[in-house]
Amino acid sequence: MDKKPRIVFMGTPAFAVASLNALLAAKMNVVGVVTAPDKPGGRGMQLQQSAVKQFASAHNLPLLQPEKLKAPEFFEALSAWKPDLQVVVAFRMLPEKIWSYPPMGTLNVHGSLLPQYRGAAPINWAIINGEKETGVTTFQLQHAIDTGDILLQDRIGITENMTAGELHDTMMEVGAQLLVKTLQGLVAGNIQSQPQIGVADESQIKHAPKIFTKDCEINWEAPVQNIHNHVRGLAPFPGAITKVDGKIVKLYSTLIEHENPKEAPGTFVTDGKSFAKFACKDGYLVLNDIQWEGKKRMPIADFLRGYRKPE
């Protein structure tokens, strides 16, 4: 292609802003942006704009906020932009009429090394499952979710105590640069897509479904390493949960203490001054910061200053 393709960008949260910003910095021809409608939120339930809308408005980019992606008026407005290519980063599931419309198709940036961790929460599940490595994939959308042909991938190491929030921030920047590299390669005609079929044994593929409340509950019968991974994979949101003194507690940052516990798994252990931890079947889970029911998130030292163990 001799000229720069006309690109429509689709995304909603801050994760997507990094990619949109990278496209503009690389002088890509972004002709329009699609994001979620404003939604009420906060204490006053005032309408909140998505991070992508705020960024697009600040950069004077044409904007669409469709309530329904199958609405004829949305397709009409989208087609008026005459896109050669669409880019989707952290957006909703698109109808086939939308993703198949541009001549160059629709690209997605996904937070895993596909075909592993297809689904809504790849960052969380990679850490929960104790992976040492994950990455980012750019691929072409097709019917089934996260199954399209792979364009490029970039790997990211997961350190021992890295949280989902930390991995998210790293992946946000890596994904943005991979997207630019992918588009530049497509324009130059030097990227060969690779079908996911045959990339891995389907029975060995791990999935990344949406996180529900039941997924946040800690199983104290599990090994301490698994519980530590569980906490990391849900921090800072939605947070791993358990109960202490009959109250719900969220755990955000933990360390492992390799010592044979005397207490039963799940027992809350503290000297009331300097440390708090939970007994597990093969060690202790040491708490760095937590959120007690009805309280704000706080370092464990601050929590202990006000904690009184029930008689």
Stockholm file with secondary structure:
# STOCKHOLM 1.0

chainA/1-311         MDKKPRIVFMGTPAFAVASLNALLAAKMNVVGVVTAPDKPGGRGMQLQQSAVKQFASAHNLPLLQPEKLKAPEFFEALSAWKPDLQVVVAFRMLPEKIWSYPPMGTLNVHGSLLPQYRGAAPINWAIINGEKETGVTTFQLQHAIDTGDILLQDRIGITENMTAGELHDTMMEVGAQLLVKTLQGLVAGNIQSQPQIGVADESQIKHAPKIFTKDCEINWEAPVQNIHNHVRGLAPFPGAITKVDGKIVKLYSTLIEHENPKEAPGTFVTDGKSFAKFACKDGYLVLNDIQWEGKKRMPIADFLRGYRKPE
#=GR chainA/1-311 SS CCSCCEEEEEECSHHHHHHHHHHHHTTCEEEEEECCCCEEETTTTEEECCHHHHHHHHTTCCEECCSCTTCHHHHHHHHHTCCSEEEEESCCCCCHHHHTCSTTCEEEEESSSTTTTBSSCHHHHHHHTTCSEEEEEEEECCSSTTCSCEEEEEEEECCTTCCHHHHHHHHHHHHHHHHHHHHHHHHHTCCCCBCSBTTBCGGGCCBCCCCCHHHHBCCTTSCHHHHHHHHHHTTTTTCEEEEETTEEEEEEEEEEECSCCSSCTTCEEECSSSCEEEEETTEEEEEEEEEETTSCEEEHHHHHHHCCCCC
#=GC SS_cons         CCSCCEEEEEECSHHHHHHHHHHHHTTCEEEEEECCCCEEETTTTEEECCHHHHHHHHTTCCEECCSCTTCHHHHHHHHHTCCSEEEEESCCCCCHHHHTCSTTCEEEEESSSTTTTBSSCHHHHHHHTTCSEEEEEEEECCSSTTCSCEEEEEEEECCTTCCHHHHHHHHHHHHHHHHHHHHHHHHHTCCCCBCSBTTBCGGGCCBCCCCCHHHHBCCTTSCHHHHHHHHHHTTTTTCEEEEETTEEEEEEEEEEECSCCSSCTTCEEECSSSCEEEEETTEEEEEEEEEETTSCEEEHHHHHHHCCCCC
//
